[in-house]
């Protein structure tokens, strides 16, 4: 444990007390009760940290972070009593916030939560806690007078120079420990070590920003840009298909895992209308949907944001002016997104509207209070939207999010919606529940397509569905005999086995152009593939990206160790399509 700063504190009720054992003893004799209370506050803080931190490394790092807060408060207020209370309150508040965040996003608090504080973050908190501001005002009304009383009763003081010096030592210790043992990307997903992970994430974020900025891009400007080529105009009077994208939550062909039994006809759902089975390589393994969301809106890679990719939609909101919705708008499309949760979650509304979505419809606008609804519910919303908004001379683009196959799979979700004739194939209950929900999705999608055909017998439709990432249960199923450390290494190095889902292209009253629908395709190329399939002329930036797709055979960020993506990011920056990153 760190030595108590009390031994170095001067008294403000008597002559200055020198540091050392004699000085400490004299302070205790002058104000034994107050000294004991300060020590008790520090002891409580240590107890709180030990209760949520696991392992000597995490505990030591958390204690250094707590000591840093103490000394910073001392540098500001000079009073050890009130500083001890403030540090304890801050530590407790950070832990509670981290636990709350983990309960919603499965990720503990990180440094970027404080580096990127926007109105959407505040609005999201308020939507979860409607009485947030009232609670904060009540807490402040109680805390401020209490802290003032403690400050007045505190008999000790510390020089600011001494406090800042001690804070510097603590900060140096945090940096050195974090640099020697950097935070692994999966650690914040474990729901423990809230303070030590927060401290390490700060070191990682500052290091990343110093080295590359927000996004990886070639430093040298290139000759020409995405604006150099002439823009191909959209031919007037051409009938283009309505486009429906279906984000199939956590879905992939689970028979890729050895020993998994699937029902007859299971594989048919993953086939396109031409009978081909196509694989999509995502950037998330059993985790954030918004990585793929970023891919399909911008055509770019979340991995270009390095350690900060978890916040990619918040970072990029309003800063990227190229992508699928903008390109479709240029050819007369109206663009919509049926978003299944709060629109201010990770700045989803700001990001999607900045990317060109005309109508962002979140759960509040839909009129539901639970974000996990049966897939048929969202398909019904899409049918109503298409009927209301589509016009003969103005097609629509609709992104439909499905949620029924979201984790956990340890409970039976809506048993009443199980397709007729369904029988569990005989895997573990969790795997059979996952497959049952996929069967529900397949049945609901089939009914949706049939209804579209009935309601719009002459209207052309392009339908593209895809899995946003593998389910979390897939990681242990794909290589069941592999040790956890080895599995983690493969996930960290983006082994395609852990990132492969599917994409399928269907159509009604329309024959799509499938030259860009490669057998294996990185998710960042989906916007390009959809434009080609709908015969929408590509803007110069997508013309350039198509060249990358062709020479890299469907690989984007992984091509040439990230060099192609960095070069392309520089092209977009020079063209003004990426700003302030």
N, C-alpha and C positions, 0 to 999 in steps of 0.2 A: 504494500500500500504506500502511496505517496506520503511523505512527511507532512504533518499538519502545518499550515502557514501561521498558526497561532503563535508559535515560538518566535516569530519575527515581528509581531505586531507591537506597535507602540501604544501606550495608554493615553487616552485623552482626558482622563480625570486626575492624572498625576504626572510626574516627570517621565520623560521618554524611557522606555524599558529596553535594554539591550537584548539582542537575540541570544538564545542559548537556554540551557536547562534552568539556570537561576532566574532568568527573565520570565520564562514560562511559568515557573512555580510562583513567582511574585504576582503574575497576572491572575493565577488561579486563586491566590489568597485575597486579592483585592475584590474580585467578583466571581466567587466560586459557582453560584447558581447560573449566572449568565454564560460563563465559560462552559459549564456542563450542557446548557441548552444548545450552544453552538456545536459542541462536539456531538450531541445527539442528532442534530440535523444532518451533520456530515455522515454519521453512522447510518442514518435512515437512507441517505442517498446511496451509500455503498451497498446496503441491503437491496435496494430497488434494482441497482445495476446487476448485481450478482444473480438476481432472480430472473432476469431476461437475457443475460449473456451466457454463452456456453464456451468453455475452454479457456486456458490461461491467456492465449493471445487476445481473444475477444474481450475478456474481462480487463486486461491491462490497457488495451486501447480505449475501452469505454471509460475507465478511470481517468485516463489522460484527458479525454474529451470533457469529462465532468470537472476536472481540475482547471482546464482551460476556461470553462465558463465561470468558475469561481474567481479566477484571477482577473478576467475581463470585467466582471462585476465589481471587483475590488478596485480596479483601475478607474472605474467610473464613479463609484460611491465611497470608496475608502473604508467602508464598514464591513467587517467580516461576518457579523450576524445577519444583516440583511442580505449580504452577498451569498451566504450559505443557503438562505431560504429561497432567494431568486434562482440560484443554480439548481436546487432541488425541484422547484416548480417547473423550470424549463426542461429539465431531464424528464420529469413525469409527463409533461405535456407532449414532448417529442415521442415518448414511448406510446402514449395513448393515440396520437395521430398516426403513428406508424402501424399500430395494430388495427386501427380503423381502416387505413388505406389497404392493408393486406387483406382485410375481410372483403373488400370490394374488387380490388385489382389483382390480388394474389402477389403483391409486391410491396416490400416494406419501404419506409420513407427513405428518400435519397436527397443528395445535395441539390439536384436539379429542381426539386419541389420548391425550393426557396429561390433558386436562380431564375426560374420561369414562373412567375406569379401573374396571372392574367385574369381578366374579368370572368372568363369561363370557369376557371378554377374556383373562384369565389362563388359564382352562381351555382356550380355543382354542389359545393358544400351546403349552400343555403337550400337547395332543392332536397338534399338528404336530411338536413336539420332545419326545418322552417323557422324554428325559434333560435337560430344560431346567434343573431345579433343581440337579442334580449338576454340570452345566457351569458354572452361575453360582457355585456354592460353590467349585469348583476355580479359577475365574477370580479370585474374591475372595481365596482363599488365596494366590495368586501376586501379585496386584496390591497388596494392602495392605502386605505387608512391603517390596515394591519402592518403593512411594510413600513409606514411612517412611524408607528409606535415602536417597532423593532429598531428602526434606525435611531430614534431618539434614546432608546434604552441601551444601545450598544456602547460599551465603554472603551472599545478598542478602535485603532485606526492603522492603516498601512499606507506607506508612501506609494504614489502612483508609479514611480519609476521602478520600484521593487516589484509591484504587481505586474507591470508590463513585462519585466524581465522574466518573471516566473511563467507568465503566459507564453512568452516566446519559447522557453524551454519545453513546455507542454506541446506547443504547436510543432516544434522540431521533432519531438518524439513521435507524434502522430504521423508526420510526413515520412519519417524514416521507417517506421513500422509498416505503413501502408505501401511504401515503395518496395520494401523487402518481401512483402506478401500481398500483392495487389488483390483487390476484390474480384472474385470470379463472377461472371455475369449471372450465374444461376443462384448465387448466395442470397440475394434479396428476395428470391421466390420461396425461401425456406421458412419465413415467418418468425425468425429468431434473430438475436444479436442486433437489435434495433439501433442502438447508439454506435456500436463499433462499425456496423455496415454504413451508417450515415456518414461517419467520419472518413472512412475509406473512400466512399463515393465522391466526397469532396475533392480528395487528392486526385482521383481518376478524372473527374470532370475538368478541374483546372489544368491538369496535364494535357488532356485532349484538346481543350480550347486553345492552349498556348501553342500546341504543336500544329494543329490543322484547322482551327476555327470550328464552326458548326458542322460544315460538310467538307468531305474530302474532294479536292479539285486540284488539277494541275496548276502550279504556280505561274507558269509562263502562258501568256496570252497566245492563242493560236491564230494562224493566218485564216481569215474568213470567219464565218460564224453561221449559226443556224438561220440567220436572216439573209445570208448571201444568196441562197437559191431563191428563184421566184416562187411565189405562193401560187399553188394550183387552185383555181377557182372552182367552187361547187357548181356543177352544171344546173342551170335553172330548169324546172319542170321534170326533173328525174325523180321517180318514185323510190324513196328509200324506206327500208323496213323500220318499224318500231323495234327498239332494242330492249330486251329484258335481261339483266344480269342477276343471277341468283347466287348469293354468297351462302354456300352450304356449310353450316357451322361444324367444324371438327370432323369433316367427312373425308375418308379415303377408303380404298379397297383393303379392308383389314385382312383379307386372305394373303396379303404379302407377308404376314407374320406366320412362322411355321406352326403347324398343328391346329390352326384355326378352322373350325367347321362353319360353312356358310350355307344358307338355304339354296334350293334350286332357283336359278334365274337371278341370283344375287348380282352377278357381274354385269347384267344387262343395263342396269341403271347408270353405270359409268361410261357407257358407249355413246358416241355422238350419233347423229342421224345417219351418217355415212358408214356406221358400223365400226369405226375406229375407236380404240381406247387410247386416250392421250394423257400424259402425265404433266402435272404442274409442280414446279419446284418453288416452294414458298421460302420465306425468310424467318419463319417462326416454327418452332417445334413444340407442339402442345401448349401454346401460349398465346401471345397477343394477336388478336384479330387485326389490330390497326396497322401492323406491318404490311399485311396484304392489302388492307384498305389504302394505305399510302401508295403501294405499287400500282393498284388498278386505277387510281385517280391521276397520278402524275407520270406513270411510266418510269419511275426512278426507283433506286434501291434504298431501303431503310438502312442497309449496312453501310452506306456512305456516311452515316452519322455516327459511326463507331460506337463508343461506349454510351452515347446519348440517344441511341436509336429508339429506346423505349418511349421517349417523348417526341418522336418524329412528327406526329400530327400537331402537337402544340408548337414545336419549333418552326414548322413549315407553314403554319396557318397564315395565309395572305402574302406569302413570300415567293410562291412558285406560280407562274402564269402560263404554264403549258400542261397539257394532259388530255385525257379522254373527254371530259365534259366540255372544255373550251373548243376542242376540235369539232365535236358534234354540234355545238351551238353555231359554229361558222357555217354549217350546212343546214341550218334551220331547225335543229332539234330543240325541244324543250326538255330539260333534264331534272330528274327527281330522285330523291333518296328516301326510302322508308327505313328509318333508323330505329332500332328496337329498344333503345334506352334513352337516358337523358341526353339532350343535344349538346350540353356543355361538358359531357364526359370527355376528358383529354382534348378539349377544344374541337370536338368533332364538327359542330355546326360551323365554326369559323373556318376550319380547314376545308370542309366540303364546299361551302359557299365561295371561298376564295379560289377553289379549284374549278368553279363553274357550275355548281348545282343551283338551278333556279328555285326548286322547291324542296327544302329540307324539312321532312316530316318526322318528328321524333315521337316518343311514346306519349308525351303530353298532348301533342297535336292529334295523334291517333285516338287518344281517349282511354288509355289503359294505365293502370298503376303497377302492374307486374310486367317486367321486361321479358320473361320467358313464356311465350305464347306458342300454341301449336302452329306448325308450319302452315296449315290451311288458313289460319287467321291472317298471316302476312300475304299469302297468295290472294285471299279475298280482298285485302286492301289494295293490292296491285291491280286487280281486275276493275275495281271501282275507279281507281285513279286513271287507268288507261281509257276506260269508257268516257270519263269526264274530260280528259285533256287531249286525247289524240284527235287530229284533224287530217283530212285528206292531203292538205298541203303542208302539214307541220307534224312530223313524226315525234314520238317521245322516246326518251331513254329513262328507264327505271331500274334502280338498284334495289333489290329485295334482299333483306337480311333474314335468314332463318335462325331460330334459336333453340328448337326442341332438342337438338342433339348436343346441347351444352352440358358440361360436367355438372354434378357428379352422375355416374351411372350405377351407383350403389342402391338407388331407389327406382321404383317403377314409375315412370312419368306418363300420366294420362293413360291408364290401362284401358279406358273406354274407347281410345282411338286406335287400338291395335288392329291392323288389317285382318280381314276375315281369312281364316285358314292358317294364320301364323302359328308356327311351332318353334320353340327354342331349339337351335341346332345342337346344343349339348356342350357348350363351352362353360367357362366360369360364369356365374350370374352377372357379373359386371360386363363381360364381353357380350353375352347374349342380350343384355339390355341395350347396349350400344347398337347392335345389329337390328334389334327390334325398332329402335328409333329411326335407323336408316330406312327400314321398310315403311315406316310411317311417312317419311319424307318422300320416298319414291311414289307412294300412292297419292299423296297430296299434289305432287308435281304433275303426275299423269292427269289427275282431275283438273288441274289448273290449265294445262295445255288443251284439254278437250273443251273446256269452257271458252277459252280464247277462240278456238276454231269455230265454236257455235255462235259466239257473239260477234265475231269479226270474220265472216266467211271469205271475204275478198281482200282483207288487209294483210300485207306482208309483215312477218315477225322474224326477228333473229333472237334466239334464246341461248345464252351462254351461262352455264352453271359451273361452279368450281368449289373445291374445298379450300378453306382459308388456312388451315394447318391441320396436322394430325392431332388426334386426341391425346391427352396426357398419358392415358393408359398404354399407348402404342410403344412408348420408349422401352418398357420392359418386355413387351411382347415380341418385338422384332428380332432381338438377340437375347433370348431369356437366360442363356448360360454366361453372358458377358458380365464381368465385374462392373460395379457402379462407376468406379474411377475411369475405366476404359470407355464405358458408355458415355460418360460426361465429356471425355476427350473427343469422341467422335461427333457429339452434338456441337461442341465448341468449334471444331474444324469444319462444320457444315457438311458432314457426310450426307449425301443425298437420300440415303435410306431413311433418315429421320425427318426429312423435309418434303418428301414426295406426297402429293395428294393427286387430284385429277382435275381435268377440265373437259367439258363436253359442249359441242356446238349443235344446236337443234334449230329448226326453222319451220315456219308455216307460210305457205303461199310464196315461198322465196327460196332461191338457190344461192347459198352463201359462197363467197370466194375464199377458199381454204388454203391458199398457197402459203400463208403465214402460220397456219395451224400445225406447227411442227409436232412430231410425236412426243418430244420432251421440250418443255418451254418454261423459262423462268417467269415468275409472276409479273415482273416489270414489263414484259412484252405483251401482256394481255390487252392493254389499250391499243397497241399497234395491230394485233391480230383482229380485234373487233372492228377497227376501222377498215381494214382490208376486207373482212368478211361482209361488211355492210356497204362496201365500195364507196367509202368516204375518202376523198382525195387527202393524201397525207401532207401536213405542213412540213417545211424544211427540217424541223427538228426531228420529226418522226421518219423522214426520208433518211437522215443520217443514222438514226437509231436502227432502222431496218438493215442498213449495211452492217452494223455491229452484230445484229442478230444472225445475219447470214454467215458472216465469217467466223462467228463464235458458236455457231450451231445451236442457238437457243439459250446459251449461257450469257448472263449479263454481268453482275458484279464479280462472279468467279472467273471471268475471262481475263487471262494475263495477270492474275493476282490483284485484280481491282483497277488495273491501269486503264482499261477501256472505260469503266464507269467514271473514273476521275477525269479522264480526258473529255468525256461527254458532259460532265458537270461544268467543266470550264467553258465549253462551247455555249452552254445555256446561260452561264453567268455573263459571258461576253455579249450574248444576244439580249441581255436584260430580262431573261425568263426566270432566272433565279436572282433574287435581290436580298441584300442585307443578311446574308449567311456566310 
